Amino acid sequence: MIDQQIAAMLRQTMPDAEVRVYDMTGTMDHLEVFVRSKAFAGVAPLDRHRMVEKALAPARADGRIHALQIRTETPEDATPHG
């Protein structure tokens, strides 16, 4: 259920986001989140993470997320080159 909530929160600001959520400890509050979105194009890695953190701020504030590891990429980053 938390993975669907996280995906919905991220898609509010990044409607095209492909989201994968991994439970790192079995407690569903220490998570790794992978987000692929066009919204990250031309955005520095730290700012990408800030975008994700901002979208997930309500879940951080109410304790649904205790620890968060973030991985981001654009659709172009995922395309093999050459």
PDB file as gemmi writes it, atoms N, CA and C in Angstrom:
CRYST1    1.000    1.000    1.000  90.00  90.00  90.00 P 1                      
ATOM      1  N   MET A   1       0.814  -1.195   0.000  1.00  0.00           N  
ATOM      2  CA  MET A   1       0.000   0.000   0.000  1.00  0.00           C  
ATOM      3  C   MET A   1       0.862   1.265   0.000  1.00  0.00           C  
ATOM      4  N   ILE A   2       1.941   1.280   0.777  1.00  0.00           N  
ATOM      5  CA  ILE A   2       2.794   2.474   0.831  1.00  0.00           C  
ATOM      6  C   ILE A   2       3.394   2.778  -0.540  1.00  0.00           C  
ATOM      7  N   ASP A   3       3.718   1.743  -1.321  1.00  0.00           N  
ATOM      8  CA  ASP A   3       4.294   1.998  -2.638  1.00  0.00           C  
ATOM      9  C   ASP A   3       3.300   2.716  -3.548  1.00  0.00           C  
ATOM     10  N   GLN A   4       2.034   2.375  -3.463  1.00  0.00           N  
ATOM     11  CA  GLN A   4       1.011   3.062  -4.253  1.00  0.00           C  
ATOM     12  C   GLN A   4       0.829   4.497  -3.783  1.00  0.00           C  
ATOM     13  N   GLN A   5       0.900   4.724  -2.481  1.00  0.00           N  
ATOM     14  CA  GLN A   5       0.779   6.078  -1.938  1.00  0.00           C  
ATOM     15  C   GLN A   5       1.953   6.947  -2.391  1.00  0.00           C  
ATOM     16  N   ILE A   6       3.146   6.379  -2.358  1.00  0.00           N  
ATOM     17  CA  ILE A   6       4.336   7.122  -2.771  1.00  0.00           C  
ATOM     18  C   ILE A   6       4.255   7.458  -4.253  1.00  0.00           C  
ATOM     19  N   ALA A   7       3.886   6.486  -5.067  1.00  0.00           N  
ATOM     20  CA  ALA A   7       3.755   6.729  -6.502  1.00  0.00           C  
ATOM     21  C   ALA A   7       2.738   7.831  -6.766  1.00  0.00           C  
ATOM     22  N   ALA A   8       1.619   7.802  -6.076  1.00  0.00           N  
ATOM     23  CA  ALA A   8       0.579   8.826  -6.263  1.00  0.00           C  
ATOM     24  C   ALA A   8       1.097  10.207  -5.863  1.00  0.00           C  
ATOM     25  N   MET A   9       1.840  10.290  -4.775  1.00  0.00           N  
ATOM     26  CA  MET A   9       2.381  11.574  -4.324  1.00  0.00           C  
ATOM     27  C   MET A   9       3.360  12.135  -5.356  1.00  0.00           C  
ATOM     28  N   LEU A  10       4.209  11.281  -5.885  1.00  0.00           N  
ATOM     29  CA  LEU A  10       5.194  11.723  -6.872  1.00  0.00           C  
ATOM     30  C   LEU A  10       4.527  12.131  -8.178  1.00  0.00           C  
ATOM     31  N   ARG A  11       3.490  11.416  -8.577  1.00  0.00           N  
ATOM     32  CA  ARG A  11       2.811  11.731  -9.836  1.00  0.00           C  
ATOM     33  C   ARG A  11       1.982  13.000  -9.769  1.00  0.00           C  
ATOM     34  N   GLN A  12       1.732  13.509  -8.565  1.00  0.00           N  
ATOM     35  CA  GLN A  12       1.051  14.804  -8.456  1.00  0.00           C  
ATOM     36  C   GLN A  12       1.928  15.916  -9.031  1.00  0.00           C  
ATOM     37  N   THR A  13       3.238  15.806  -8.853  1.00  0.00           N  
ATOM     38  CA  THR A  13       4.145  16.826  -9.381  1.00  0.00           C  
ATOM     39  C   THR A  13       4.866  16.385 -10.647  1.00  0.00           C  
ATOM     40  N   MET A  14       4.930  15.077 -10.871  1.00  0.00           N  
ATOM     41  CA  MET A  14       5.580  14.524 -12.062  1.00  0.00           C  
ATOM     42  C   MET A  14       4.654  13.459 -12.663  1.00  0.00           C  
ATOM     43  N   PRO A  15       3.640  13.882 -13.421  1.00  0.00           N  
ATOM     44  CA  PRO A  15       2.617  12.941 -13.892  1.00  0.00           C  
ATOM     45  C   PRO A  15       3.149  11.760 -14.713  1.00  0.00           C  
ATOM     46  N   ASP A  16       4.278  11.944 -15.372  1.00  0.00           N  
ATOM     47  CA  ASP A  16       4.821  10.869 -16.205  1.00  0.00           C  
ATOM     48  C   ASP A  16       5.729   9.908 -15.426  1.00  0.00           C  
ATOM     49  N   ALA A  17       5.883  10.113 -14.140  1.00  0.00           N  
ATOM     50  CA  ALA A  17       6.875   9.372 -13.348  1.00  0.00           C  
ATOM     51  C   ALA A  17       6.635   7.864 -13.365  1.00  0.00           C  
ATOM     52  N   GLU A  18       7.724   7.163 -13.622  1.00  0.00           N  
ATOM     53  CA  GLU A  18       7.767   5.719 -13.390  1.00  0.00           C  
ATOM     54  C   GLU A  18       8.378   5.575 -12.007  1.00  0.00           C  
ATOM     55  N   VAL A  19       7.683   4.906 -11.120  1.00  0.00           N  
ATOM     56  CA  VAL A  19       8.111   4.829  -9.722  1.00  0.00           C  
ATOM     57  C   VAL A  19       8.233   3.372  -9.297  1.00  0.00           C  
ATOM     58  N   ARG A  20       9.352   3.066  -8.660  1.00  0.00           N  
ATOM     59  CA  ARG A  20       9.534   1.760  -8.023  1.00  0.00           C  
ATOM     60  C   ARG A  20       9.959   2.000  -6.585  1.00  0.00           C  
ATOM     61  N   VAL A  21       9.342   1.265  -5.678  1.00  0.00           N  
ATOM     62  CA  VAL A  21       9.621   1.417  -4.258  1.00  0.00           C  
ATOM     63  C   VAL A  21      10.113   0.083  -3.714  1.00  0.00           C  
ATOM     64  N   TYR A  22      11.228   0.125  -3.003  1.00  0.00           N  
ATOM     65  CA  TYR A  22      11.808  -1.073  -2.404  1.00  0.00           C  
ATOM     66  C   TYR A  22      11.855  -0.896  -0.886  1.00  0.00           C  
ATOM     67  N   ASP A  23      11.346  -1.869  -0.176  1.00  0.00           N  
ATOM     68  CA  ASP A  23      11.381  -1.878   1.287  1.00  0.00           C  
ATOM     69  C   ASP A  23      12.745  -2.427   1.702  1.00  0.00           C  
ATOM     70  N   MET A  24      13.564  -1.624   2.333  1.00  0.00           N  
ATOM     71  CA  MET A  24      14.935  -2.022   2.651  1.00  0.00           C  
ATOM     72  C   MET A  24      15.060  -2.832   3.935  1.00  0.00           C  
ATOM     73  N   THR A  25      14.050  -2.782   4.823  1.00  0.00           N  
ATOM     74  CA  THR A  25      14.190  -3.448   6.122  1.00  0.00           C  
ATOM     75  C   THR A  25      13.034  -4.371   6.488  1.00  0.00           C  
ATOM     76  N   GLY A  26      11.976  -4.374   5.697  1.00  0.00           N  
ATOM     77  CA  GLY A  26      10.809  -5.174   6.035  1.00  0.00           C  
ATOM     78  C   GLY A  26       9.808  -4.444   6.905  1.00  0.00           C  
ATOM     79  N   THR A  27      10.090  -3.184   7.229  1.00  0.00           N  
ATOM     80  CA  THR A  27       9.199  -2.400   8.087  1.00  0.00           C  
ATOM     81  C   THR A  27       8.343  -1.413   7.301  1.00  0.00           C  
ATOM     82  N   MET A  28       8.587  -1.298   6.007  1.00  0.00           N  
ATOM     83  CA  MET A  28       7.879  -0.389   5.099  1.00  0.00           C  
ATOM     84  C   MET A  28       8.007   1.086   5.491  1.00  0.00           C  
ATOM     85  N   ASP A  29       9.066   1.432   6.220  1.00  0.00           N  
ATOM     86  CA  ASP A  29       9.317   2.852   6.480  1.00  0.00           C  
ATOM     87  C   ASP A  29      10.766   3.241   6.179  1.00  0.00           C  
ATOM     88  N   HIS A  30      11.587   2.256   5.798  1.00  0.00           N  
ATOM     89  CA  HIS A  30      12.949   2.495   5.314  1.00  0.00           C  
ATOM     90  C   HIS A  30      12.935   2.073   3.847  1.00  0.00           C  
ATOM     91  N   LEU A  31      12.907   3.061   2.966  1.00  0.00           N  
ATOM     92  CA  LEU A  31      12.622   2.778   1.569  1.00  0.00           C  
ATOM     93  C   LEU A  31      13.707   3.269   0.627  1.00  0.00           C  
ATOM     94  N   GLU A  32      13.818   2.561  -0.483  1.00  0.00           N  
ATOM     95  CA  GLU A  32      14.570   3.049  -1.628  1.00  0.00           C  
ATOM     96  C   GLU A  32      13.526   3.349  -2.693  1.00  0.00           C  
ATOM     97  N   VAL A  33      13.603   4.548  -3.267  1.00  0.00           N  
ATOM     98  CA  VAL A  33      12.646   4.961  -4.281  1.00  0.00           C  
ATOM     99  C   VAL A  33      13.408   5.263  -5.565  1.00  0.00           C  
ATOM    100  N   PHE A  34      12.971   4.640  -6.648  1.00  0.00           N  
ATOM    101  CA  PHE A  34      13.509   4.912  -7.974  1.00  0.00           C  
ATOM    102  C   PHE A  34      12.449   5.692  -8.733  1.00  0.00           C  
ATOM    103  N   VAL A  35      12.842   6.826  -9.309  1.00  0.00           N  
ATOM    104  CA  VAL A  35      11.904   7.649 -10.060  1.00  0.00           C  
ATOM    105  C   VAL A  35      12.522   8.004 -11.410  1.00  0.00           C  
ATOM    106  N   ARG A  36      11.796   7.700 -12.490  1.00  0.00           N  
ATOM    107  CA  ARG A  36      12.206   8.106 -13.840  1.00  0.00           C  
ATOM    108  C   ARG A  36      11.150   9.078 -14.343  1.00  0.00           C  
ATOM    109  N   SER A  37      11.595  10.283 -14.740  1.00  0.00           N  
ATOM    110  CA  SER A  37      10.651  11.303 -15.193  1.00  0.00           C  
ATOM    111  C   SER A  37      11.327  12.292 -16.127  1.00  0.00           C  
ATOM    112  N   LYS A  38      10.567  12.796 -17.080  1.00  0.00           N  
ATOM    113  CA  LYS A  38      11.042  13.872 -17.958  1.00  0.00           C  
ATOM    114  C   LYS A  38      11.297  15.146 -17.158  1.00  0.00           C  
ATOM    115  N   ALA A  39      10.655  15.277 -16.011  1.00  0.00           N  
ATOM    116  CA  ALA A  39      10.819  16.475 -15.176  1.00  0.00           C  
ATOM    117  C   ALA A  39      12.259  16.654 -14.701  1.00  0.00           C  
ATOM    118  N   PHE A  40      13.063  15.603 -14.744  1.00  0.00           N  
ATOM    119  CA  PHE A  40      14.444  15.673 -14.288  1.00  0.00           C  
ATOM    120  C   PHE A  40      15.418  16.149 -15.370  1.00  0.00           C  
ATOM    121  N   ALA A  41      14.937  16.316 -16.594  1.00  0.00           N  
ATOM    122  CA  ALA A  41      15.810  16.731 -17.697  1.00  0.00           C  
ATOM    123  C   ALA A  41      16.472  18.061 -17.381  1.00  0.00           C  
ATOM    124  N   GLY A  42      17.783  18.086 -17.466  1.00  0.00           N  
ATOM    125  CA  GLY A  42      18.541  19.305 -17.226  1.00  0.00           C  
ATOM    126  C   GLY A  42      18.645  19.720 -15.766  1.00  0.00           C  
ATOM    127  N   VAL A  43      18.214  18.845 -14.866  1.00  0.00           N  
ATOM    128  CA  VAL A  43      18.214  19.150 -13.433  1.00  0.00           C  
ATOM    129  C   VAL A  43      19.368  18.404 -12.760  1.00  0.00           C  
ATOM    130  N   ALA A  44      20.127  19.104 -11.950  1.00  0.00           N  
ATOM    131  CA  ALA A  44      21.261  18.497 -11.243  1.00  0.00           C  
ATOM    132  C   ALA A  44      20.774  17.409 -10.287  1.00  0.00           C  
ATOM    133  N   PRO A  45      21.599  16.392 -10.033  1.00  0.00           N  
ATOM    134  CA  PRO A  45      21.192  15.289  -9.155  1.00  0.00           C  
ATOM    135  C   PRO A  45      20.670  15.733  -7.790  1.00  0.00           C  
ATOM    136  N   LEU A  46      21.328  16.670  -7.141  1.00  0.00           N  
ATOM    137  CA  LEU A  46      20.865  17.124  -5.837  1.00  0.00           C  
ATOM    138  C   LEU A  46      19.476  17.755  -5.928  1.00  0.00           C  
ATOM    139  N   ASP A  47      19.241  18.517  -6.985  1.00  0.00           N  
ATOM    140  CA  ASP A  47      17.936  19.144  -7.160  1.00  0.00           C  
ATOM    141  C   ASP A  47      16.862  18.118  -7.508  1.00  0.00           C  
ATOM    142  N   ARG A  48      17.229  17.060  -8.201  1.00  0.00           N  
ATOM    143  CA  ARG A  48      16.283  15.967  -8.455  1.00  0.00           C  
ATOM    144  C   ARG A  48      15.835  15.357  -7.127  1.00  0.00           C  
ATOM    145  N   HIS A  49      16.793  15.124  -6.253  1.00  0.00           N  
ATOM    146  CA  HIS A  49      16.476  14.545  -4.945  1.00  0.00           C  
ATOM    147  C   HIS A  49      15.592  15.494  -4.134  1.00  0.00           C  
ATOM    148  N   ARG A  50      15.871  16.771  -4.246  1.00  0.00           N  
ATOM    149  CA  ARG A  50      15.034  17.751  -3.552  1.00  0.00           C  
ATOM    150  C   ARG A  50      13.595  17.714  -4.072  1.00  0.00           C  
ATOM    151  N   MET A  51      13.431  17.523  -5.379  1.00  0.00           N  
ATOM    152  CA  MET A  51      12.091  17.416  -5.961  1.00  0.00           C  
ATOM    153  C   MET A  51      11.338  16.220  -5.373  1.00  0.00           C  
ATOM    154  N   VAL A  52      12.034  15.100  -5.260  1.00  0.00           N  
ATOM    155  CA  VAL A  52      11.413  13.893  -4.693  1.00  0.00           C  
ATOM    156  C   VAL A  52      11.096  14.106  -3.220  1.00  0.00           C  
ATOM    157  N   GLU A  53      12.046  14.653  -2.479  1.00  0.00           N  
ATOM    158  CA  GLU A  53      11.821  14.913  -1.055  1.00  0.00           C  
ATOM    159  C   GLU A  53      10.627  15.837  -0.839  1.00  0.00           C  
ATOM    160  N   LYS A  54      10.507  16.872  -1.655  1.00  0.00           N  
ATOM    161  CA  LYS A  54       9.393  17.816  -1.517  1.00  0.00           C  
ATOM    162  C   LYS A  54       8.064  17.102  -1.772  1.00  0.00           C  
ATOM    163  N   ALA A  55       8.009  16.271  -2.803  1.00  0.00           N  
ATOM    164  CA  ALA A  55       6.774  15.556  -3.116  1.00  0.00           C  
ATOM    165  C   ALA A  55       6.389  14.585  -2.007  1.00  0.00           C  
ATOM    166  N   LEU A  56       7.390  14.030  -1.318  1.00  0.00           N  
ATOM    167  CA  LEU A  56       7.122  13.034  -0.275  1.00  0.00           C  
ATOM    168  C   LEU A  56       7.126  13.629   1.137  1.00  0.00           C  
ATOM    169  N   ALA A  57       7.225  14.935   1.242  1.00  0.00           N  
ATOM    170  CA  ALA A  57       7.283  15.589   2.551  1.00  0.00           C  
ATOM    171  C   ALA A  57       6.127  15.206   3.482  1.00  0.00           C  
ATOM    172  N   PRO A  58       4.886  15.092   2.993  1.00  0.00           N  
ATOM    173  CA  PRO A  58       3.805  14.695   3.914  1.00  0.00           C  
ATOM    174  C   PRO A  58       4.027  13.312   4.539  1.00  0.00           C  
ATOM    175  N   ALA A  59       4.557  12.370   3.768  1.00  0.00           N  
ATOM    176  CA  ALA A  59       4.812  11.021   4.288  1.00  0.00           C  
ATOM    177  C   ALA A  59       5.986  11.020   5.261  1.00  0.00           C  
ATOM    178  N   ARG A  60       6.924  11.926   5.075  1.00  0.00           N  
ATOM    179  CA  ARG A  60       8.032  12.070   6.028  1.00  0.00           C  
ATOM    180  C   ARG A  60       7.508  12.670   7.332  1.00  0.00           C  
ATOM    181  N   ALA A  61       6.661  13.693   7.196  1.00  0.00           N  
ATOM    182  CA  ALA A  61       6.159  14.414   8.365  1.00  0.00           C  
ATOM    183  C   ALA A  61       5.290  13.546   9.260  1.00  0.00           C  
ATOM    184  N   ASP A  62       4.496  12.658   8.659  1.00  0.00           N  
ATOM    185  CA  ASP A  62       3.598  11.842   9.487  1.00  0.00           C  
ATOM    186  C   ASP A  62       4.203  10.486   9.877  1.00  0.00           C  
ATOM    187  N   GLY A  63       5.463  10.244   9.479  1.00  0.00           N  
ATOM    188  CA  GLY A  63       6.156   9.042   9.908  1.00  0.00           C  
ATOM    189  C   GLY A  63       6.016   7.830   9.015  1.00  0.00           C  
ATOM    190  N   ARG A  64       5.277   7.946   7.918  1.00  0.00           N  
ATOM    191  CA  ARG A  64       5.175   6.797   7.006  1.00  0.00           C  
ATOM    192  C   ARG A  64       6.533   6.449   6.414  1.00  0.00           C  
ATOM    193  N   ILE A  65       7.362   7.470   6.217  1.00  0.00           N  
ATOM    194  CA  ILE A  65       8.724   7.248   5.723  1.00  0.00           C  
ATOM    195  C   ILE A  65       9.688   7.732   6.796  1.00  0.00           C  
ATOM    196  N   HIS A  66      10.538   6.829   7.260  1.00  0.00           N  
ATOM    197  CA  HIS A  66      11.552   7.185   8.248  1.00  0.00           C  
ATOM    198  C   HIS A  66      12.897   7.435   7.558  1.00  0.00           C  
ATOM    199  N   ALA A  67      13.276   6.528   6.668  1.00  0.00           N  
ATOM    200  CA  ALA A  67      14.533   6.663   5.929  1.00  0.00           C  
ATOM    201  C   ALA A  67      14.229   6.510   4.448  1.00  0.00           C  
ATOM    202  N   LEU A  68      14.931   7.300   3.632  1.00  0.00           N  
ATOM    203  CA  LEU A  68      14.647   7.311   2.205  1.00  0.00           C  
ATOM    204  C   LEU A  68      15.934   7.386   1.412  1.00  0.00           C  
ATOM    205  N   GLN A  69      16.110   6.434   0.536  1.00  0.00           N  
ATOM    206  CA  GLN A  69      17.220   6.430  -0.405  1.00  0.00           C  
ATOM    207  C   GLN A  69      16.597   6.697  -1.777  1.00  0.00           C  
ATOM    208  N   ILE A  70      17.156   7.629  -2.534  1.00  0.00           N  
ATOM    209  CA  ILE A  70      16.541   8.071  -3.783  1.00  0.00           C  
ATOM    210  C   ILE A  70      17.470   7.810  -4.961  1.00  0.00           C  
ATOM    211  N   ARG A  71      16.900   7.255  -6.023  1.00  0.00           N  
ATOM    212  CA  ARG A  71      17.593   7.130  -7.311  1.00  0.00           C  
ATOM    213  C   ARG A  71      16.693   7.766  -8.358  1.00  0.00           C  
ATOM    214  N   THR A  72      17.272   8.590  -9.225  1.00  0.00           N  
ATOM    215  CA  THR A  72      16.491   9.273 -10.251  1.00  0.00           C  
ATOM    216  C   THR A  72      17.164   9.157 -11.603  1.00  0.00           C  
ATOM    217  N   GLU A  73      16.349   9.247 -12.650  1.00  0.00           N  
ATOM    218  CA  GLU A  73      16.876   9.347 -14.000  1.00  0.00           C  
ATOM    219  C   GLU A  73      15.788   9.881 -14.915  1.00  0.00           C  
ATOM    220  N   THR A  74      16.214  10.363 -16.075  1.00  0.00           N  
ATOM    221  CA  THR A  74      15.275  10.770 -17.111  1.00  0.00           C  
ATOM    222  C   THR A  74      15.064   9.573 -18.030  1.00  0.00           C  
ATOM    223  N   PRO A  75      14.026   9.597 -18.862  1.00  0.00           N  
ATOM    224  CA  PRO A  75      13.871   8.512 -19.841  1.00  0.00           C  
ATOM    225  C   PRO A  75      15.089   8.393 -20.751  1.00  0.00           C  
ATOM    226  N   GLU A  76      15.720   9.528 -21.065  1.00  0.00           N  
ATOM    227  CA  GLU A  76      16.917   9.513 -21.910  1.00  0.00           C  
ATOM    228  C   GLU A  76      18.089   8.839 -21.210  1.00  0.00           C  
ATOM    229  N   ASP A  77      18.197   8.995 -19.895  1.00  0.00           N  
ATOM    230  CA  ASP A  77      19.270   8.346 -19.141  1.00  0.00           C  
ATOM    231  C   ASP A  77      19.177   6.826 -19.274  1.00  0.00           C  
ATOM    232  N   ALA A  78      17.964   6.324 -19.417  1.00  0.00           N  
ATOM    233  CA  ALA A  78      17.744   4.886 -19.482  1.00  0.00           C  
ATOM    234  C   ALA A  78      17.988   4.308 -20.874  1.00  0.00           C  
ATOM    235  N   THR A  79      18.086   5.184 -21.877  1.00  0.00           N  
ATOM    236  CA  THR A  79      18.256   4.727 -23.256  1.00  0.00           C  
ATOM    237  C   THR A  79      19.727   4.429 -23.524  1.00  0.00           C  
ATOM    238  N   PRO A  80      20.015   3.212 -24.008  1.00  0.00           N  
ATOM    239  CA  PRO A  80      21.411   2.891 -24.337  1.00  0.00           C  
ATOM    240  C   PRO A  80      21.929   3.810 -25.449  1.00  0.00           C  
ATOM    241  N   HIS A  81      23.124   4.275 -25.281  1.00  0.00           N  
ATOM    242  CA  HIS A  81      23.730   5.164 -26.270  1.00  0.00           C  
ATOM    243  C   HIS A  81      24.708   4.394 -27.150  1.00  0.00           C  
ATOM    244  N   GLY A  82      24.720   4.797 -28.433  1.00  0.00           N  
ATOM    245  CA  GLY A  82      25.734   4.392 -29.350  1.00  0.00           C  
ATOM    246  C   GLY A  82      25.763   3.033 -29.823  1.00  0.00           C  
TER     247      GLY A  82                                                      
END                                                                             
